[in-house]
Amino acid sequence: MDLLTQKLSRLFKARWLIGFAAIFAVLCASMLVLEFTNRYNGGIWLRDFQVFYRAGGRIIAGEDLFRPVRDGYYNYKYSPTAAIAFIPFSLIPFQAAEVVYWLFVSAMVIAGFFLSLAIIYPDFRNADPKKFNLLLIAAALILGVHIWSELTLGQVNHLLLVMYLAIAWLFTKQKPLLLSFIWAFSLFFKPFGLIFLPYFILRKRYREVAYFIGFSVLLFILPVIFYGGRFLDQQRIWISEISLELGSKGNLFQPGNHTLVSFIAQHSPLSSLDPGSGYLTIYKILVMTMVVLLALLVIRKGNGIQHGEALDFAFLLALTPLLSYTSNNAFGLVELAVFLLLFNFTKLKTWEKITAGVGFVLIGGNFYNQLPSEWGVSFYEYYDSISLLTIGTIMLLVSVVMMRWRATL
């Protein structure tokens, strides 16, 4: 055993791939543990993946995707185009598909880490392996709760994150065609990718924007293969579902709303106003205007900085869950910002290191909701009620912005 430990220690210090391998091994081992401990209850149960699995089977059969009465809470709410991506999983038995999907998402976690590094530190494979592996594992621990939720629920937030990271990496590599296809395809899951549109226009990347529009149209039409002329009915229902969901999330004082406008409103005298007050509308416009101006300043400040796109995309991705009311798991979009700060930690001033450190803890600190205990649930409810995820994300953004202001990145 000692010999094995020594050999692994030497590899950890000499091979940068060991960090990736260790993380992937832990994710796979976790699946085996869950499968074994739940074997009498059918093994692992990825509740959200079941929705996607069912959608894949329905679209290949040309059946209606949206059946809210029959499906209840687990009603499919994504586009017909997104359902096409799950056809391969629907061709095998559900329990086997769950295992395959877990492995697939685990591989996407590694791909996301690799892309994050390739964006912010293109020469990372020539770095000190020991330092590299330690920082990689630190990032995995910070982001662990979001990754774990994605795996155990079978969600798509991490797949979207990898798409966005691929867009950022392809942006640096001047690969407009593949970039635009991935960008367009991501919209049919969730519209978060629209946050890149002003950035591409500002950077005068009009070719990517044109390709993006073209691919969006083609992907919108793609379900015609399965539905014929009925595909428009499915798309109309999808758009209606989006409108209903956005309407239900308009209340700034709704529990679980961790957007920036909601956080400020809930913890200020604005909380005494009626949710339908016109003053709140004015307030929303003011806050959004300030955010847009800040984003413009950050991006323009990066003109002329080598590899400045890394910070631009890290800023935009971390900003996304603060602008769009979504699940807590979407805060995993801070991944690029986490890697950026970890691999440039020594460049931060003391107060910036403290700010980033607290941000890391708050982003990754809600693991208590994974514990099957009363105190764990109570802690999570408190954590959620005061929007510590929002505070942690703001702290990371402050650290990122300060790096740009001092032209560090």
NUGUGU-261748 format. One record per residue (C-alpha): x, y, z. Coordinates in steps of 0.001 Angstrom, whole numbers, padded with zeros to 6 digits, always signed. Example, Ala and Ser with C-alpha at 12.3 -4.5 7.8 and 13.67 -1.06 7.14 Angstrom:
BEGIN
+012300-004500+007800+013670-001060+007140
This chain:
BEGIN
+000000+000000+000000+002864+002348+000886+004505+001566-002451+001289+002413-004318+000922+005654-002359+004496+006649-003169+003993+005869-006852+000795+007926-006996+002536+010769-005175+005349+010770-007732+002850+010755-010599+000921+013604-008962+004098+015673-008942+005211+014683-012436+002073+014348-014625-000545+017036-015146-003055+014417-016354-003211+012875-012875-005446+015675-011566-007984+015077-014337-007798+011310-013856-008320+011609-010097-011411+013798-010496-012925+011510-013128-012200+008443-010977-013943+010021-007969-017024+010849-010063-017204+007301-011423-016624+005769-007984-019422+007950-006576-021806+006507-009150-020836+002952-008149-021380+003764-004469-024823+005234-005148-025714+002339-007428-024709-000174-004754-026372+001575-001809-029622+002074-003762-029631-001262-005544-032878-002366-003857-034579+000833-005047-033541+000466-008678-030068+002015-008365-029347+005665-009091-032341+007744-010081-031623+010849-012141-035001+012597-011891-034408+015363-014415-032654+013057-016848-035812+010952-016907-037572+013961-018479-034950+014206-021223-034932+010441-021757-038699+010435-022227-038486+013425-024596-035917+011608-026745-038241+008638-027069-041241+010805-027865-039609+012870-030580-038212+009852-032423-041763+008443-032411-043214+011760-033584-045282+012102-030388-046207+015287-028510-043376+016380-026217-045413+018592-023917-047899+016769-021686-048207+018811-018477-051296+016983-017194-049749+013536-017580-046164+014433-016628-046984+016880-013815-043930+018458-012184-041617+016561-014518-043083+018135-017630-040653+018715-020500-039996+022468-020917-037187+022604-023455-037346+022874-027228-038041+020032-029676-034544+020659-031070-032987+019975-027654-034937+016714-027388-033133+015440-030493-029873+015398-028504-031328+012768-026156-032440+010312-028839-029273+008157-028448-029979+007727-024719-033632+006808-025335-032584+003851-027503-031328+001866-024490-033125+000824-021261-033558+003663-018781-031364+002241-016005-028516+001685-018463-029092+005154-019933-028717+006683-016460-025284+005111-016085-024241+006229-019559-025472+009767-018861-023590+009905-015541-020390+008902-017337-021117+011389-020111-021621+014287-017685-018473+013223-015787-016550+013403-019046-018079+016839-019676-016834+017968-016252-013302+017057-017299-013841+018720-020688-015043+021880-018939-011971+021974-016710-009698+021379-019699-011351+024153-021731-011203+026571-018786-007477+026016-018547-006961+026222-022312-008737+029596-022339-006955+031267-019430-003593+029495-019570-002969+028036-023061+000477+026754-022033-000795+024944-018909+000626+021586-020024+004126+022989-019495+003350+024226-015976+004626+022653-012759+002500+019444-012565+002254+019456-008758+001037+023049-008575-001268+022454-011516-002860+019355-009966-003322+021048-006587-005088+024015-008180-007197+021676-010303-008388+019775-007238-009022+023080-005416-011271+024149-008296-013080+020791-008157-013752+021247-004431-015074+024791-004918-017357+023724-007754-018103+020287-006320-021603+020945-005014-022784+022186-008417-021199+019227-010193-022715+016795-007697-026201+018231-008139-025849+017996-011919-024861+014339-011674-027389+013185-009087-030299+014988-010743-029235+014448-014344-029518+018089-015370-028094+019973-018376-026562+023073-016784-023052+021657-016964-023521+020648-020587-024472+024239-021314-021407+025444-019407-019161+023257-021578-020862+024673-024679-020165+028213-023472-016548+027360-022665-016189+025820-026124-017548+029064-027592-014958+031060-025646-012122+028742-026677-013181+028741-030345-013413+032546-030159-009704+032677-029264-008893+030180-032033-010808+032053-034740-013101+029105-035537-016354+030914-036422-018341+028065-038021-018182+025531-035185-018448+028328-032610-021679+029608-034161-023229+026142-034402-022579+025397-030717-023802+028868-029765-027043+028450-031726-027642+024913-030424-027224+026053-026795-030173+028445-027156-032576+025546-027659-031821+024374-024119-031763+027728-022329-031386+031263-023740-028398+032165-021531-026121+032276-024575-027781+035493-025738-025542+037317-023260-022710+036821-025792-024515+038617-028629-023659+042215-027576-020086+041093-026888-019613+039650-030375-021060+042799-031914-018828+044982-029729-015807+042947-030823-016936+043294-034473-017217+039546-034931-020045+039942-037414-019269+036720-039260-019961+034673-036134-023203+036591-035549-024350+035927-039133-023532+032210-038862-025260+032117-035474-028491+033511-036929-028339+031075-039846-027736+028037-037635-030513+029156-035267-032999+029143-038140-031844+025718-039372-031974+024195-035880-035432+025662-035318-036640+023875-038453-034786+020605-037719-037699+018880-035860-039611+018863-039152-037798+015547-039751-039894+013948-036985-043123+015956-037088-043540+017101-040668-045847+020094-040804-046754+019595-037110-043333+020796-035952-044602+024387-035712-047224+023287-033176-044467+021825-030975-042352+024963-031317-045329+027167-030419-045959+025161-027260-042262+025460-026357-042338+029250-026777-045532+029345-024708-043808+027325-021956-040919+029804-021926-043330+032745-021666-045219+031119-018776-042003+030334-016917-040653+033852-017354-043964+035267-016164-043922+033104-013045-040410+034309-012191-041103+038025-012402-041664+038454-008664-038530+039920-007079-039587+038701-003636-040219+035098-004630-038221+032559-002558-035259+031161-004487-034855+034264-006640-031136+034990-006375-030808+037500-009182-029015+040755-008476-032184+042885-008725-034007+040514-006387-031147+040352-003866-030922+044136-003562-034710+044513-003379-035115+041838-000704-032424+043333+001525-033339+047012+001233-036315+049300+001937-037658+048228-001467-038902+045042+000227-041839+047043+001631-043141+047868-001864-045914+045960-003586-044487+043445-006159-046486+045186-008882-045295+048676-007998-044158+050903-010856-041224+051998-008697-039847+048457-008885-039964+048599-012676-037934+051806-012629-035559+050191-010129-035050+047148-012409-034250+049392-015370-031722+051384-013314-029942+048282-012025-029806+046672-015476-028487+049911-016974-025703+050000-014374-024823+046351-015073-024661+046999-018818-022421+050042-018281-020130+048043-016000-019888+045259-018580-019007+047777-021289-016294+049301-019094-014811+045904-018241-014733+044800-021884-013339+048101-023201-010712+048136-020455-009460+044840-021865-008640+046274-025289-005012+045553-026065-004535+043049-023208-003125+039715-024386-005612+036863-023864-008098+039405-022495-010973+037292-023836-010531+034899-020903-011580+037532-018389-014325+038857-020687-016008+035459-020903-015418+034705-017212-017158+037976-016337-020111+037371-018675-020638+033774-017543-020492+034659-013841-022924+037500-014484-025488+035212-016170-027131+033655-013049-027276+037132-011467-029381+038366-014381-031648+035380-015018-033826+033771-012348-032912+030105-012586-031944+027161-010389-029057+027289-007929-027108+024906-010157-026757+027614-012817-024286+029318-010466-021835+026682-011672-021338+029083-014586-018757+030817-012362-016351+027991-013249-014194+030038-015628-013981+032866-013065-012924+030357-010385-010132+028985-012581-009084+032505-013587-008743+033618-009965-007088+030428-008725-004408+030420-011428-003725+034136-010940-004145+034211-007170-000623+035476-006518-001346+038546-008663-004183+039643-006370-003730+042181-003617-004338+040995-000056-007915+042305+000180-008667+040847-003254-007411+037441-002114-009689+037628+000917-012628+038660-001262-011991+035849-003741-011465+033333-000916-014775+034216+000733-016418+034017-002690-015017+030492-003156-016424+029391+000208-019866+030862-000416-020084+029427-003951-019135+025950-002779-020516+026092+000751-024065+024962+000159-023095+021288+000238-025201+020902+003377-028283+020445+001214-026750+017134+000126-026705+015794+003683-029690+013681+004809-029936+015347+008210-032193+017898+009852-029369+020322+010628-028078+020036+007068-031488+020921+005663-031870+023789+008155-028478+025200+007210-029287+024978+003518-032627+026747+004012-030838+029557+005863-028063+029642+003250-030678+029916+000522-032854+032479+002317-030074+035073+002538-028799+034395-000998-025229+033523-000074-024748+032218-003623-025444+035725-004891-023018+037272-002409-020314+034743-003334-020770+035401-007045-020609+039168-006512-017350+038731-004575-015830+036706-007396-016929+039354-009888-015386+042098-007758-012058+040233-007780-012275+039675-011550-013121+043327-012219-010210+044532-010061-007825+042349-012056-009052+043998-015219-008870+047491-013684-005223+046998-012852-004691+045552-016344-003510+042267-014825-005695+040354-017265
